[in-house]
Amino acid sequence: MRNYSLTVALLLSLIFGCKSHETDDEMLSQETKDYLDTVLSYVDSFPVNDGSALANLGYRAIYYGRNEIGNELIQLGISKMDSITGDQLRGLSVQNTKNGNYRQAIELLEEGMKLDPETVSRYYGWLLLYYYRDYEKALEILELHDSYTPDFNDAPMGEDIHYLKGLAHFQLMHYEKANSEFDTYISHLGNTHGEDFVDVYTFVQKGRSLAQLNRKEEALAAYDKAILYAPSCTEAFYFKGLLLAEMGQIDFACILLNTAKTLLAKGSKSSDNYVEYFHEIYWQDIDEAIKKFCE
């Protein structure tokens, strides 16, 4: 399969304007040709010279696990387009990320950033943070995205930009900067809508960053805020319990750790189908803490 880094102009010179998919042979593996022939046998009106249709067909192929076929068709489709937007390239990258085709996904996103960084950075920074765990680059892209609207708090992929930047700083062990970003988010939303509108895990992450800075009483207060606004926040009970154990308040710590265990048994847990959250905890974590401090 040809590397996506071939320029669109070169690909256009090879195949754009062809009247039949047969003239695209040199771009496609035999497996992809057979796949396209099968599609045409069922849908004889399929527009083989329509770049968008071919790219979408490729995307669907990737969705069903036909990764190499799908990416060849996406490349072919792109080459047949008169123009393409950064957001279209971003969209074509999504299933590649989900399927673990990371090189192809990143190449599409990098090309998309060249065309429309303001739009693509919204998704790319979030993706680098949660999926690829490239915290330095995630922070770079998130800062870029934030710079486009200096007087407005963006929410890429539904999460506040300052919360996301705080997470990146936390993972890079920039705990002061992480705490500052969390505070910016809390203060802004608290002033405009009320503190109870803040994502409760912001208080959990704030508590964790403060604990790393040895500001233990402030960390406990942050965990208490999380519990105040979300009484079934398993993670807040767990991290507060760990901190209290570290401070020598074992009895209270054990009450909180066992509360976390009870809540987890009821299904109260922050999780995602594709990624592990930075504050995510498991049975083993709670059991190990209880064995260490409470038995």
C-alpha positions as CSV (number, residue, x, y, z in Angstrom):
1,M,0.0,0.0,0.0
2,R,1.4,3.4,-1.0
3,N,2.3,5.7,1.8
4,Y,-0.3,8.5,2.3
5,S,2.5,11.0,2.3
6,L,2.4,10.9,-1.6
7,T,1.0,14.3,-2.4
8,V,-2.5,14.7,-3.7
9,A,-1.0,16.3,-6.8
10,L,1.0,13.2,-7.6
11,L,-1.9,11.0,-7.1
12,L,-4.1,13.2,-9.3
13,S,-1.5,13.0,-12.0
14,L,-1.8,9.2,-11.9
15,I,-5.5,8.6,-11.8
16,F,-7.7,11.7,-11.6
17,G,-10.3,11.8,-14.4
18,C,-10.1,8.1,-15.1
19,K,-13.3,6.6,-16.7
20,S,-13.1,3.2,-15.1
21,H,-11.7,1.7,-11.9
22,E,-9.6,-0.6,-14.2
23,T,-7.2,2.3,-14.9
24,D,-6.5,2.7,-11.2
25,D,-4.8,-0.8,-11.1
26,E,-1.4,0.5,-10.2
27,M,-2.7,2.1,-7.0
28,L,-4.6,-0.9,-5.7
29,S,-3.6,-4.3,-4.4
30,Q,-5.3,-7.3,-6.0
31,E,-7.3,-7.8,-2.8
32,T,-8.6,-4.2,-3.1
33,K,-9.4,-4.6,-6.8
34,D,-11.4,-7.8,-6.0
35,Y,-13.2,-5.9,-3.2
36,L,-14.2,-3.1,-5.5
37,D,-15.3,-5.6,-8.2
38,T,-17.5,-7.2,-5.6
39,V,-19.1,-3.9,-4.7
40,L,-19.7,-3.2,-8.3
41,S,-21.3,-6.6,-8.8
42,Y,-23.9,-5.7,-6.2
43,V,-24.2,-1.9,-6.9
44,D,-23.5,-1.5,-10.6
45,S,-24.3,2.2,-10.3
46,F,-21.5,2.8,-7.7
47,P,-19.7,6.1,-8.8
48,V,-16.2,4.8,-9.1
49,N,-14.9,8.2,-10.2
50,D,-16.5,10.0,-7.3
51,G,-13.7,10.6,-4.8
52,S,-16.0,11.2,-1.8
53,A,-17.9,8.0,-2.5
54,L,-14.6,6.0,-2.8
55,A,-13.3,7.5,0.4
56,N,-16.5,6.7,2.3
57,L,-16.4,3.2,0.9
58,G,-12.9,2.9,2.3
59,Y,-14.0,4.2,5.6
60,R,-16.7,1.6,5.8
61,A,-14.3,-1.1,4.9
62,I,-12.1,-0.1,7.8
63,Y,-15.1,-0.1,10.1
64,Y,-15.6,-3.8,9.2
65,G,-11.9,-4.6,9.8
66,R,-10.7,-4.4,6.2
67,N,-7.9,-2.0,7.1
68,E,-5.6,-2.2,4.1
69,I,-8.4,-2.3,1.6
70,G,-10.0,0.6,3.3
71,N,-7.0,2.8,3.4
72,E,-6.2,2.1,-0.2
73,L,-9.7,3.2,-1.2
74,I,-9.4,6.3,1.0
75,Q,-6.1,7.2,-0.8
76,L,-7.7,6.6,-4.1
77,G,-10.8,8.7,-3.2
78,I,-8.7,11.6,-2.0
79,S,-6.7,11.5,-5.3
80,K,-10.0,11.9,-7.2
81,M,-11.2,15.0,-5.3
82,D,-10.7,18.4,-6.7
83,S,-10.3,19.6,-3.2
84,I,-10.6,18.3,0.4
85,T,-11.0,20.1,3.7
86,G,-9.0,19.5,6.9
87,D,-12.2,18.4,8.6
88,Q,-12.8,15.7,5.9
89,L,-9.3,14.3,6.5
90,R,-10.0,14.4,10.3
91,G,-13.2,12.4,9.7
92,L,-11.4,9.8,7.6
93,S,-8.9,9.3,10.4
94,V,-11.4,8.4,13.1
95,Q,-11.9,4.7,12.4
96,N,-8.2,4.2,11.8
97,T,-7.6,5.3,15.4
98,K,-10.3,3.0,16.7
99,N,-8.9,0.1,14.7
100,G,-5.3,0.7,15.9
101,N,-4.1,1.9,12.5
102,Y,-2.2,4.7,14.2
103,R,0.2,5.6,11.4
104,Q,-2.5,6.1,8.9
105,A,-4.7,8.1,11.4
106,I,-1.8,10.4,12.4
107,E,-0.9,11.0,8.7
108,L,-4.4,12.1,7.9
109,L,-4.6,14.3,10.9
110,E,-1.3,16.0,10.2
111,E,-2.4,16.7,6.6
112,G,-5.7,18.0,8.0
113,M,-3.8,20.3,10.4
114,K,-2.0,21.9,7.4
115,L,-5.3,22.7,5.8
116,D,-7.4,23.8,8.8
117,P,-5.6,23.8,12.1
118,E,-8.3,25.7,13.9
119,T,-10.9,23.0,13.2
120,V,-8.7,19.9,13.3
121,S,-6.9,20.9,16.5
122,R,-10.1,20.7,18.4
123,Y,-10.2,16.9,17.9
124,Y,-6.4,16.3,17.5
125,G,-5.3,17.7,20.9
126,W,-8.0,15.7,22.7
127,L,-7.1,12.5,20.8
128,L,-3.4,12.9,21.5
129,L,-4.1,13.3,25.2
130,Y,-6.6,10.4,25.7
131,Y,-5.7,7.9,22.9
132,Y,-2.1,8.3,22.0
133,R,-0.9,9.6,25.4
134,D,1.5,12.0,23.7
135,Y,1.2,14.6,26.4
136,E,3.7,17.1,25.2
137,K,2.3,17.2,21.7
138,A,-1.3,17.1,23.1
139,L,-0.5,20.2,25.2
140,E,1.1,21.9,22.2
141,I,-2.1,21.3,20.0
142,L,-4.4,22.2,22.9
143,E,-2.6,25.5,23.5
144,L,-2.8,26.2,19.8
145,H,-6.5,25.6,19.7
146,D,-7.0,27.7,22.8
147,S,-5.1,30.6,21.2
148,Y,-7.8,30.9,18.4
149,T,-10.4,32.1,21.0
150,P,-8.4,33.9,23.8
151,D,-11.6,35.3,25.3
152,F,-13.7,32.2,25.2
153,N,-13.4,28.8,27.0
154,D,-13.6,26.2,24.3
155,A,-14.8,22.7,25.0
156,P,-13.1,20.3,22.5
157,M,-15.0,17.1,22.3
158,G,-17.3,18.3,25.1
159,E,-14.5,18.8,27.7
160,D,-13.3,22.2,28.8
161,I,-10.0,23.3,27.2
162,H,-8.5,24.1,30.6
163,Y,-9.4,20.8,32.1
164,L,-7.8,19.0,29.1
165,K,-4.6,21.2,29.5
166,G,-4.6,20.4,33.2
167,L,-4.7,16.7,32.5
168,A,-1.8,17.0,30.1
169,H,0.2,19.0,32.6
170,F,-0.6,16.5,35.4
171,Q,0.7,13.6,33.3
172,L,3.8,15.6,32.6
173,M,4.2,16.1,36.4
174,H,3.7,19.8,36.0
175,Y,1.5,19.9,39.1
176,E,1.4,23.6,39.7
177,K,0.4,24.3,36.1
178,A,-2.2,21.4,36.3
179,N,-3.7,22.9,39.4
180,S,-3.8,26.4,37.8
181,E,-5.6,25.0,34.7
182,F,-8.2,23.2,36.9
183,D,-8.8,26.4,38.9
184,T,-9.3,28.4,35.7
185,Y,-12.0,26.0,34.6
186,I,-13.7,25.8,38.0
187,S,-13.6,29.6,38.4
188,H,-14.9,30.3,35.0
189,L,-17.8,27.9,35.0
190,G,-18.5,28.6,38.6
191,N,-19.0,32.2,37.9
192,T,-21.1,31.7,34.8
193,H,-23.2,28.7,35.7
194,G,-22.4,27.6,39.2
195,E,-19.7,25.3,40.6
196,D,-22.1,22.4,40.5
197,F,-21.9,22.5,36.7
198,V,-18.2,21.7,36.8
199,D,-17.2,18.2,35.7
200,V,-16.8,16.5,39.1
201,Y,-13.6,14.8,38.1
202,T,-12.0,18.2,37.9
203,F,-12.1,18.2,41.7
204,V,-10.7,14.7,41.8
205,Q,-7.8,15.7,39.5
206,K,-7.3,19.0,41.4
207,G,-7.0,16.9,44.6
208,R,-4.5,14.6,43.1
209,S,-2.3,17.5,41.8
210,L,-2.5,19.2,45.2
211,A,-1.5,16.0,46.9
212,Q,1.5,15.8,44.7
213,L,2.4,19.3,45.8
214,N,2.1,18.2,49.4
215,R,-0.8,20.6,49.9
216,K,-2.7,17.9,51.7
217,E,-5.5,19.9,53.4
218,E,-6.3,21.6,50.1
219,A,-6.3,18.3,48.4
220,L,-8.8,16.9,51.0
221,A,-11.0,19.9,50.4
222,A,-11.0,19.3,46.6
223,Y,-12.0,15.6,47.2
224,D,-14.8,16.8,49.5
225,K,-16.1,19.1,46.7
226,A,-16.3,16.1,44.4
227,I,-18.2,14.2,47.0
228,L,-20.5,17.1,47.7
229,Y,-21.5,17.4,44.1
230,A,-21.4,13.7,43.3
231,P,-22.0,11.6,46.5
232,S,-21.4,8.4,44.5
233,C,-18.0,9.5,43.1
234,T,-16.0,6.3,43.8
235,E,-12.8,7.9,42.8
236,A,-13.1,10.8,45.2
237,F,-13.6,8.4,48.1
238,Y,-10.7,6.2,47.0
239,F,-8.1,9.0,46.5
240,K,-9.2,10.8,49.7
241,G,-8.8,7.5,51.5
242,L,-5.3,7.0,50.2
243,L,-4.3,10.5,51.3
244,L,-5.8,10.1,54.8
245,A,-3.9,6.8,55.2
246,E,-0.7,8.6,54.1
247,M,-1.5,11.3,56.8
248,G,-1.9,8.6,59.4
249,Q,-5.7,8.8,59.8
250,I,-6.1,5.1,59.2
251,D,-9.6,4.5,60.7
252,F,-11.2,7.3,58.6
253,A,-9.2,6.2,55.6
254,C,-10.5,2.7,55.8
255,I,-14.1,3.9,56.1
256,L,-13.6,5.8,52.8
257,L,-11.8,2.9,51.0
258,N,-14.6,0.5,52.0
259,T,-17.1,3.1,50.8
260,A,-15.3,3.2,47.5
261,K,-15.5,-0.6,47.3
262,T,-19.2,-0.5,47.9
263,L,-19.8,2.1,45.3
264,L,-17.8,0.3,42.8
265,A,-19.8,-2.9,43.4
266,K,-22.9,-0.9,42.6
267,G,-21.4,0.1,39.2
268,S,-20.3,3.6,40.1
269,K,-17.2,4.0,38.0
270,S,-15.8,6.4,35.4
271,S,-14.9,4.5,32.3
272,D,-14.9,4.6,28.5
273,N,-15.2,2.0,25.8
274,Y,-11.9,2.9,24.1
275,V,-9.6,4.6,26.6
276,E,-8.6,4.4,30.2
277,Y,-9.3,7.6,32.1
278,F,-6.4,9.1,34.1
279,H,-8.3,8.8,37.3
280,E,-9.7,5.4,36.6
281,I,-9.6,2.8,39.4
282,Y,-10.2,-0.9,39.6
283,W,-11.1,-3.6,42.1
284,Q,-7.5,-4.5,42.5
285,D,-6.6,-1.0,43.4
286,I,-9.1,-0.8,46.2
287,D,-8.5,-4.3,47.5
288,E,-4.7,-3.6,47.7
289,A,-5.3,-0.4,49.6
290,I,-7.6,-2.1,52.0
291,K,-5.2,-5.0,52.6
292,K,-2.3,-2.5,53.1
293,F,-4.0,-0.2,55.5
294,C,-7.1,-1.9,57.0
295,E,-6.3,-5.6,57.6
